[in-house]
Amino acid sequence: MTPSDVKATLSFSDGSPSMELPIYRGSIGPDVIDIRKLYAQTGKFTYDPGFLSTASCNSTITYIDGDKGELLYRGYPIEQLAQHCDFLEVCHLLIYGELPNAEQRAKFVKTITYHTMVNEQMQFFLRGFRRDAHPMAVMTGLVGALSAFYHDSTDVHNAQHREIAAHRLIAKMPTLVAMAYKYGVGQPFIYPKNSLSYSANFMRMMFATPCEDYEPNEVLVRAIDRIFILHADHEQNASTSTVRLCGSSGTNPFAAIAAGVACLWGPAHGGANEACLTMLEDIQKMGGVEKIGEFVRQVKDKNSSVRLMGFGHRVYKNYDPRAKLMRETCHEVLGALGLQNDPLFKLAMALEKIALEDDYFVSRKLYPNVDYYSGIVQRAIGIPVSLFTAVFALARTVGWIAQLNEMIGDAEYKIGRPRQLFVGSTRRDVKPISLR
Ligand code: CMC
């Protein structure tokens, strides 16, 4: 970390001695004030629930400028990566820090391709779930269970174990998501096919049956690949911070990633794509475009808990660059499928336009995020709504594992252990039950 010449001074109005705090400079983005010695020197903690002003680590992976609406993976703008690279190249970039050259790419693709099968026993484990279980419940279990199947890559302090675990996780997630889907619809599992690309293979495992092979449509394969790229990493969001915190105890990589899957499920995070599509379907049932005004009134009503799903972001206070790319992909996919007049897409665009002109959203800097259009794309491809977040988890796995590796390799890393402001009862004595 680069120390700044500037220092912060913390002073107290009760006459306690003031404290000088070092400041570190990032290569871009806000500086940070180092408060690590604060408690030892002052006996006080900082208070920041929700981490509104707290950098929990230093990182070289992803940078977001929320005011500009900019997202960089290892310095490269997301727009360029989405246009010029495929998902596995982006995985290489996130894990190893650089885009691969042709030779590195071929090697990496081969490694991932030859790790896509899962231990055959996994399917018997999967069969223990109810068929109507939510795919994210199944995925949380399956990913956690990987640590029971791959003992030779569970030592998080061994760099080689971590690399093998990374390859396994990236390679096996599509297989597991497709298995979770097939199990839910009662169809036989489809094994991976090594001649296909990562994304085409996923589509085939999802949509082929033993009776009929699946011819991947290039536009749809490119769309799903783009969904993967756009969701691959996003700095220290809730699920990534969960993976880091979980992994900080020294647990194995599969267990840490399973924790990330569980966190991602929530509707304020990865579950928003499912919630957004459900919202659009509900407005459509109410009467479609004509009912947008009524819906927006509900969202703005302080007494209602209705939110415009797929809108708003803790970091972006401008248009999420991923939402722009996703809207473009939406046009391409619906065009390729002859669904240009898809009523939900029209509804989504009309709702977006109204919200972007409404003072409620403007004053709060609420813009569409990546999940606003991704559900429409996935639905058009044939992915069921309940599987949307599992597709997000598949894509985010590479980000989680890159961040976990970065943390373990950081000489300053310690087990994560936040403190608290205690506001409960002070010490008291237990009374006999007859006197309580
Ligand atoms: N609809 C209506 N009002 C909203 C929305 C929304 N989607 N998002 C924020 N607000 C309002 C909120 O009520 C608050 O208003 P006020 O100042 O009057 O109390 C203000 O905007 C600030 O909101 P906040 O909840 O304090 O902001 P946050 O940074 O804690 O929350 C968020 C960020 C993403 C959880 C929130 O915007 C939200 O719930 N959005 C809908 C869910 C969603 O689309 N999530 C996906 C995020 S992107 C993908 C990912 O990261 O997984």
Residues whose N, C-alpha, C, O or C-beta is under 5 A from the ligand:
A	BS01	CMC	P267 A268 H269 G270 A272 V299 V306 R307 L308 M309 G310 F311 G312 H313 R314 R364 N369 V370 D371
